[in-house]
Amino acid sequence: MRWTPQLLISVLIGYVQARLEISELRFKDILSSHYIFKPLEVPCNESLCTGPLSEIYCHGPILTNSWQFGLQKTCPGDKLKVTAKEVLANFNKLPWPLKKEVFQQFCEEHFEQVNYLEVVNLTDYEVQPKFLNEIGNLSHRKLAAEMHERWERLARQFTSDVQHHPDLYPLIPVQNPFIVPGGRFDVYFYWDTFWIIKGLLVSRMFETTKGIINNFSNLVVTLGYIPNSGNLQLSRRSQPPLFPHMIWEYTKATGNYEKQWIDSMDMEMKFWENNRTIAIGTHKLFLYKTLTNCPRPENFLGDFNIGKAAKTPSDVWRSISSACESGWDFSSRWMHNNDTDLSSIHTDLIIPVDLNVFIANNYRYMAYYANHFGRFDKSASYRQKYEKLRYAIQEVLWDNNLGAWFDYDISIQKRNLNFYPSNVYPLMLEGMDKFADRVEDYMKKSGALEFVGGIPSSLPAQSTQQWDFPNVWAPNQHFVIQSFMACNNSFLQQEAKKQAMEFIETVYNGMYNPIAGLDGGVWEKYDARSTNGAPGAGGEYVVQEGFGWTNGAVMDLIWTLRDSHKKQIRSENLKLDQGQHFALVLTAFIFCIAIAFIVIIKGIIKGNTLNQRDDEEAGARLLAEENDEDDQEEL
């Protein structure tokens, strides 16, 4: 038949086109495939971790295949059954195209799911701590007791097998027990630990706190910095560097200075100085900028697709990792034009207010520490760094028209004038109190004080990212309150107490009076619009319960208000109504008149007596009597 050749040609063309279309499928469309024809090419060259396990857990075909086949939750597993070298050698023997069943069998033969953590009894934990008796507000006391009890539930340590065979686990083990945030966050995390420590110090758990600080001190000595967490996949990025803050809080609470911590604080700051700084004119400021430029292994599929849609995928992947380092993962704060599309993310081109405030105060605390041990040159050096950074913050980030400090976007050479809680953090620095009145006006106009559940993470409300409106996060709420309390502005101080009370109530209601259909809990984030402690939403995972930094921040706020409550009671006990005040003034006036009259009469009598004696004797007597009167007045 004449049409047969044309039909065969059409079929052949269709087959070729289909194969080409398969090769052009986006990564998400390959997931349902039972075969992978060749390793996925990922245009990046800086992995999320280093070492012998990196090609298994952080980059390479084992990781990409597990995501392509939908096996990422179990492969690679919690532990290697053989050495990393053997795992890679055996994987390289697998045939291509790679069948899903073959790869799955490989995973089962080389990895296993095990418990790498164990519950630990903290030696300084008290079932009935005495500090609770000092909290007068019964609701606050009830919530503080719940938070205190959670330290024991959230306490963990690595198993002995992890300690003896660290080369088989994708972990960064530490020796001492620690507190985990809770939920999916099952190992230690860097900046979460600051608020955990704040709570532990309220609980008088000083030994646990010291052990946690020593864990971080040892990490700095070993790695040269403190990683994001104890998960190897997150190890080549850090988090907001609050290590010196932790040490200073411990020292304030206990009066104890540990000399070895000076060097570890110095090493931590040198990491940031050498790897996270940028010059703006004559000023040096800090920003989040990880070295890694590959998709995150914990969310490889999502990152890969976002990056491939961008002009330069590796730039997007670096900025995504840098946003994770900021702790604000993710926020419109890091996007062009405050967009919600992660493909416009450029975290490593933004100078954040909060990071620079943290590091400035780090220098201040380190200066105190060095001075205590007589290292005066070192102390002076830290103080000089503090002054320079504080000046740079004011020169680059302050907006005189709006009366607050704002992130600086290097890519457009402008400040981001949207509201973020960090816009007021510089009030925590010495010498910034003079701007408090301007900040008061800014906060009143911002609209951020109008929400019953706390300070929202951003305004205006145009984003669905989890570090944006309407979510309230304990770290932001705590630092805003600390910023307001650090100045002498009466409005901001009253607002600090109001915000503290409202956030405590939010957390209390979330625990004891939850919304219908939801179990009570302590959440990682809350909804600013809710009076009943509704948890926040958004992000790459469901809201988590636990929760380390909420526990610690609320305990610290309750303890702070406890002091304020006592002062208020004492003040009220001393207050007088108008009638009492007038009576007291009148009584004092009459008393003074009576004393004056007695003195005058007494003087007249003395004068008459003196006239009857010679001058020398009269002088001696007068001097003696005046001295007696002075003594009586002093008494």
Solvent accessible surface area in square Angstrom, and as a share of the most:
residue,aa,sasa,rsa
1,M,163,0.73
2,R,224,0.82
3,W,131,0.46
4,T,51,0.29
5,P,73,0.46
6,Q,112,0.50
7,L,88,0.44
8,L,115,0.57
9,I,100,0.51
10,S,67,0.43
11,V,92,0.53
12,L,112,0.56
13,I,90,0.46
14,G,34,0.33
15,Y,125,0.48
16,V,71,0.41
17,Q,99,0.44
18,A,44,0.34
19,R,105,0.38
20,L,108,0.54
21,E,115,0.52
22,I,84,0.43
23,S,82,0.53
24,E,137,0.61
25,L,75,0.37
26,R,117,0.43
27,F,4,0.02
28,K,109,0.46
29,D,64,0.33
30,I,36,0.18
31,L,55,0.27
32,S,98,0.63
33,S,36,0.23
34,H,105,0.47
35,Y,99,0.38
36,I,6,0.03
37,F,110,0.46
38,K,134,0.57
39,P,58,0.36
40,L,41,0.20
41,E,133,0.60
42,V,37,0.21
43,P,67,0.42
44,C,37,0.22
45,N,125,0.64
46,E,59,0.26
47,S,15,0.10
48,L,0,0.00
49,C,2,0.01
50,T,90,0.52
51,G,44,0.42
52,P,102,0.64
53,L,11,0.05
54,S,12,0.08
55,E,77,0.34
56,I,0,0.00
57,Y,6,0.02
58,C,1,0.01
59,H,66,0.29
60,G,19,0.18
61,P,37,0.24
62,I,1,0.00
63,L,4,0.02
64,T,4,0.02
65,N,0,0.00
66,S,0,0.00
67,W,26,0.09
68,Q,5,0.02
69,F,4,0.02
70,G,46,0.44
71,L,24,0.12
72,Q,61,0.27
73,K,180,0.76
74,T,78,0.45
75,C,3,0.02
76,P,19,0.12
77,G,4,0.04
78,D,36,0.19
79,K,33,0.14
80,L,0,0.00
81,K,99,0.42
82,V,47,0.27
83,T,63,0.37
84,A,10,0.08
85,K,169,0.72
86,E,83,0.37
87,V,0,0.00
88,L,38,0.19
89,A,48,0.37
90,N,51,0.26
91,F,8,0.03
92,N,115,0.59
93,K,157,0.66
94,L,30,0.15
95,P,84,0.53
96,W,90,0.32
97,P,68,0.43
98,L,0,0.00
99,K,82,0.35
100,K,52,0.22
101,E,91,0.41
102,V,52,0.30
103,F,0,0.00
104,Q,70,0.31
105,Q,104,0.46
106,F,6,0.02
107,C,9,0.06
108,E,108,0.48
109,E,94,0.42
110,H,14,0.06
111,F,9,0.04
112,E,59,0.26
113,Q,99,0.44
114,V,42,0.24
115,N,132,0.68
116,Y,40,0.15
117,L,27,0.13
118,E,73,0.33
119,V,108,0.62
120,V,18,0.11
121,N,123,0.63
122,L,15,0.08
123,T,135,0.78
124,D,30,0.15
125,Y,32,0.12
126,E,94,0.42
127,V,125,0.72
128,Q,160,0.71
129,P,8,0.05
130,K,164,0.69
131,F,6,0.02
132,L,24,0.12
133,N,114,0.59
134,E,72,0.32
135,I,3,0.02
136,G,46,0.44
137,N,58,0.30
138,L,129,0.64
139,S,51,0.33
140,H,17,0.08
141,R,78,0.29
142,K,97,0.41
143,L,0,0.00
144,A,1,0.01
145,A,37,0.29
146,E,31,0.14
147,M,0,0.00
148,H,4,0.02
149,E,65,0.29
150,R,11,0.04
151,W,0,0.00
152,E,63,0.28
153,R,118,0.43
154,L,17,0.08
155,A,0,0.00
156,R,58,0.21
157,Q,51,0.23
158,F,7,0.03
159,T,20,0.12
160,S,72,0.46
161,D,47,0.24
162,V,0,0.00
163,Q,52,0.23
164,H,136,0.61
165,H,82,0.37
166,P,63,0.39
167,D,81,0.42
168,L,29,0.14
169,Y,7,0.03
170,P,17,0.11
171,L,18,0.09
172,I,21,0.11
173,P,37,0.24
174,V,10,0.06
175,Q,133,0.59
176,N,43,0.22
177,P,40,0.25
178,F,3,0.01
179,I,4,0.02
180,V,4,0.03
181,P,1,0.00
182,G,5,0.05
183,G,53,0.51
184,R,135,0.49
185,F,34,0.14
186,D,57,0.30
187,V,5,0.03
188,Y,5,0.02
189,F,21,0.09
190,Y,0,0.00
191,W,8,0.03
192,D,8,0.04
193,T,5,0.03
194,F,6,0.03
195,W,0,0.00
196,I,1,0.01
197,I,0,0.00
198,K,23,0.10
199,G,0,0.00
200,L,0,0.00
201,L,15,0.07
202,V,8,0.05
203,S,5,0.03
204,R,108,0.39
205,M,0,0.00
206,F,62,0.26
207,E,113,0.51
208,T,13,0.07
209,T,0,0.00
210,K,56,0.24
211,G,13,0.12
212,I,4,0.02
213,I,0,0.00
214,N,35,0.18
215,N,4,0.02
216,F,3,0.01
217,S,8,0.05
218,N,79,0.40
219,L,8,0.04
220,V,0,0.00
221,V,97,0.56
222,T,107,0.62
223,L,69,0.34
224,G,25,0.24
225,Y,34,0.13
226,I,0,0.00
227,P,0,0.00
228,N,4,0.02
229,S,0,0.00
230,G,0,0.00
231,N,45,0.23
232,L,22,0.11
233,Q,29,0.13
234,L,17,0.08
235,S,10,0.06
236,R,55,0.20
237,R,8,0.03
238,S,0,0.00
239,Q,13,0.06
240,P,1,0.01
241,P,0,0.00
242,L,0,0.00
243,F,0,0.00
244,P,0,0.00
245,H,12,0.06
246,M,0,0.00
247,I,0,0.00
248,W,37,0.13
249,E,26,0.12
250,Y,6,0.02
251,T,5,0.03
252,K,123,0.52
253,A,51,0.39
254,T,37,0.22
255,G,54,0.52
256,N,72,0.37
257,Y,62,0.23
258,E,33,0.15
259,K,118,0.50
260,Q,95,0.42
261,W,0,0.00
262,I,4,0.02
263,D,77,0.40
264,S,1,0.01
265,M,3,0.01
266,D,21,0.11
267,M,70,0.31
268,E,0,0.00
269,M,4,0.02
270,K,90,0.38
271,F,32,0.13
272,W,0,0.00
273,E,29,0.13
274,N,118,0.61
275,N,55,0.28
276,R,4,0.01
277,T,42,0.24
278,I,51,0.26
279,A,72,0.56
280,I,36,0.18
281,G,74,0.71
282,T,135,0.78
283,H,37,0.17
284,K,108,0.46
285,L,0,0.00
286,F,4,0.02
287,L,4,0.02
288,Y,3,0.01
289,K,87,0.37
290,T,1,0.00
291,L,88,0.44
292,T,0,0.00
293,N,12,0.06
294,C,6,0.03
295,P,1,0.01
296,R,7,0.02
297,P,3,0.02
298,E,63,0.28
299,N,35,0.18
300,F,6,0.02
301,L,38,0.19
302,G,24,0.23
303,D,0,0.00
304,F,11,0.05
305,N,19,0.10
306,I,43,0.22
307,G,0,0.00
308,K,102,0.43
309,A,79,0.61
310,A,23,0.18
311,K,204,0.86
312,T,60,0.35
313,P,23,0.15
314,S,22,0.14
315,D,73,0.38
316,V,9,0.05
317,W,1,0.00
318,R,52,0.19
319,S,3,0.02
320,I,1,0.00
321,S,0,0.00
322,S,0,0.00
323,A,0,0.00
324,C,3,0.02
325,E,0,0.00
326,S,3,0.02
327,G,4,0.03
328,W,2,0.01
329,D,42,0.22
330,F,7,0.03
331,S,0,0.00
332,S,7,0.05
333,R,2,0.01
334,W,0,0.00
335,M,6,0.02
336,H,69,0.31
337,N,148,0.76
338,N,31,0.16
339,D,62,0.32
340,T,47,0.27
341,D,71,0.37
342,L,22,0.11
343,S,35,0.22
344,S,24,0.15
345,I,9,0.04
346,H,9,0.04
347,T,1,0.00
348,D,17,0.09
349,L,69,0.35
350,I,6,0.03
351,I,0,0.00
352,P,0,0.00
353,V,0,0.00
354,D,7,0.04
355,L,0,0.00
356,N,0,0.00
357,V,0,0.00
358,F,3,0.01
359,I,0,0.00
360,A,0,0.00
361,N,5,0.02
362,N,0,0.00
363,Y,7,0.03
364,R,31,0.11
365,Y,28,0.11
366,M,2,0.01
367,A,4,0.03
368,Y,69,0.26
369,Y,1,0.00
370,A,0,0.00
371,N,77,0.40
372,H,98,0.44
373,F,58,0.24
374,G,39,0.37
375,R,83,0.30
376,F,129,0.54
377,D,127,0.66
378,K,59,0.25
379,S,15,0.09
380,A,63,0.49
381,S,45,0.29
382,Y,4,0.01
383,R,71,0.26
384,Q,107,0.47
385,K,67,0.28
386,Y,0,0.00
387,E,65,0.29
388,K,132,0.56
389,L,6,0.03
390,R,56,0.21
391,Y,128,0.49
392,A,2,0.01
393,I,0,0.00
394,Q,34,0.15
395,E,86,0.38
396,V,10,0.06
397,L,0,0.00
398,W,23,0.08
399,D,15,0.08
400,N,101,0.52
401,N,138,0.71
402,L,73,0.36
403,G,0,0.00
404,A,0,0.00
405,W,0,0.00
406,F,0,0.00
407,D,2,0.01
408,Y,34,0.13
409,D,14,0.07
410,I,36,0.18
411,S,50,0.32
412,I,97,0.49
413,Q,137,0.61
414,K,130,0.55
415,R,80,0.29
416,N,28,0.14
417,L,93,0.46
418,N,36,0.19
419,F,11,0.05
420,Y,1,0.00
421,P,1,0.00
422,S,0,0.00
423,N,1,0.00
424,V,1,0.00
425,Y,3,0.01
426,P,0,0.00
427,L,3,0.02
428,M,29,0.13
429,L,5,0.02
430,E,68,0.30
431,G,46,0.45
432,M,6,0.03
433,D,52,0.27
434,K,157,0.66
435,F,34,0.14
436,A,4,0.03
437,D,94,0.49
438,R,81,0.30
439,V,0,0.00
440,E,30,0.13
441,D,68,0.35
442,Y,18,0.07
443,M,1,0.01
444,K,103,0.44
445,K,172,0.73
446,S,27,0.18
447,G,16,0.15
448,A,0,0.00
449,L,25,0.13
450,E,138,0.62
451,F,42,0.18
452,V,70,0.40
453,G,0,0.00
454,G,0,0.00
455,I,1,0.00
456,P,0,0.00
457,S,0,0.00
458,S,4,0.03
459,L,25,0.12
460,P,68,0.43
461,A,57,0.44
462,Q,136,0.61
463,S,15,0.10
464,T,115,0.67
465,Q,30,0.13
466,Q,6,0.03
467,W,3,0.01
468,D,1,0.00
469,F,28,0.12
470,P,30,0.19
471,N,3,0.02
472,V,0,0.00
473,W,4,0.01
474,A,1,0.01
475,P,1,0.00
476,N,3,0.02
477,Q,1,0.00
478,H,3,0.01
479,F,9,0.04
480,V,1,0.01
481,I,1,0.00
482,Q,49,0.22
483,S,0,0.00
484,F,0,0.00
485,M,73,0.33
486,A,57,0.44
487,C,2,0.01
488,N,128,0.66
489,N,15,0.08
490,S,86,0.55
491,F,62,0.26
492,L,0,0.00
493,Q,64,0.29
494,Q,113,0.50
495,E,12,0.05
496,A,0,0.00
497,K,76,0.32
498,K,88,0.37
499,Q,0,0.00
500,A,3,0.02
501,M,87,0.39
502,E,38,0.17
503,F,0,0.00
504,I,2,0.01
505,E,97,0.44
506,T,3,0.02
507,V,0,0.00
508,Y,41,0.16
509,N,20,0.10
510,G,1,0.01
511,M,38,0.17
512,Y,63,0.24
513,N,83,0.42
514,P,48,0.30
515,I,62,0.32
516,A,108,0.84
517,G,93,0.90
518,L,61,0.30
519,D,118,0.61
520,G,33,0.31
521,G,0,0.00
522,V,0,0.00
523,W,23,0.08
524,E,2,0.01
525,K,0,0.00
526,Y,1,0.00
527,D,23,0.12
528,A,0,0.00
529,R,142,0.52
530,S,15,0.10
531,T,87,0.50
532,N,56,0.29
533,G,2,0.02
534,A,16,0.12
535,P,25,0.16
536,G,5,0.05
537,A,72,0.56
538,G,36,0.34
539,G,41,0.39
540,E,87,0.39
541,Y,46,0.17
542,V,118,0.68
543,V,36,0.21
544,Q,18,0.08
545,E,61,0.27
546,G,5,0.04
547,F,3,0.01
548,G,0,0.00
549,W,12,0.04
550,T,0,0.00
551,N,0,0.00
552,G,0,0.00
553,A,0,0.00
554,V,0,0.00
555,M,1,0.00
556,D,18,0.09
557,L,1,0.01
558,I,2,0.01
559,W,36,0.13
560,T,37,0.21
561,L,19,0.09
562,R,30,0.11
563,D,51,0.27
564,S,26,0.17
565,H,81,0.36
566,K,75,0.32
567,K,124,0.53
568,Q,99,0.44
569,I,75,0.38
570,R,135,0.49
571,S,55,0.36
572,E,86,0.38
573,N,115,0.59
574,L,145,0.72
575,K,138,0.58
576,L,92,0.46
577,D,86,0.44
578,Q,163,0.73
579,G,51,0.49
580,Q,97,0.43
581,H,105,0.47
582,F,138,0.58
583,A,54,0.42
584,L,106,0.52
585,V,81,0.47
586,L,84,0.42
587,T,86,0.50
588,A,51,0.40
589,F,126,0.52
590,I,100,0.51
591,F,131,0.55
592,C,79,0.47
593,I,95,0.48
594,A,45,0.35
595,I,78,0.40
596,A,49,0.38
597,F,127,0.53
598,I,100,0.51
599,V,94,0.54
600,I,107,0.54
601,I,71,0.36
602,K,93,0.39
603,G,39,0.37
604,I,99,0.50
605,I,105,0.53
606,K,38,0.16
607,G,29,0.28
608,N,88,0.45
609,T,52,0.30
610,L,45,0.22
611,N,127,0.65
612,Q,154,0.68
613,R,86,0.31
614,D,89,0.46
615,D,131,0.68
616,E,154,0.69
617,E,74,0.33
618,A,12,0.09
619,G,38,0.37
620,A,64,0.50
621,R,107,0.39
622,L,66,0.33
623,L,111,0.55
624,A,55,0.42
625,E,65,0.29
626,E,79,0.35
627,N,75,0.39
628,D,85,0.44
629,E,61,0.27
630,D,73,0.38
631,D,76,0.39
632,Q,125,0.56
633,E,140,0.63
634,E,148,0.67
635,L,174,0.86
